[in-house]
Amino acid sequence: MKNARLHRLPLRLVTGAFLLNSGLSKREALPDVAGQLHGFATGTYPFLKRMTPEQFAKTLSTTEIALGTALLIPVIPAAVVGAALGVFSGGLLGLYLKTPGMRRPGSLRPTEQGIALSKDVWMAGIAAALVIDDIAGRRSGD
């Protein structure tokens, strides 16, 4: 199992478990929670207004469950799951960068309100590590 490299296991396990739990928690989101999630996301990504809050919460839940599960299945290539994680975390970081009040003026440093989103940068780092490690391993013949 070339794709199941031992040193990738901690990255995949913690991130996969985190996303799987997050997705399962949103699966039966109450209408007010779905509305808050949807409202926050549409401020940065207006195209999401075409969805109802319930559709958005269900789609977000499904995405997190699928991505979390993919991370937990070690035979899925690290570059593939890392790229998917990179896209997902990029969307979250977009919320952080584009939502007013999340960052201190003229800075990337978060405000108190922005800490919850800025911390998602760890997923971007893990995504990059998985992709780079997989590509480097293929080039070196590992």
Buried (B, 14 or more C-beta within 10 A) or exposed (E): EEBEBEEBEEBBEEBBEBBBEBBEEBEEBEEEBBBBBBEBBBBBEEEBEEBEBBEBBBEBBEBBBBBBBBBBEBEBBBBBBBBBBBEBBEBBBBBBBEBEEBBEEEEEEBEEEBEEBBEBBEBBEBBBBBBEBBEEBEEEEE
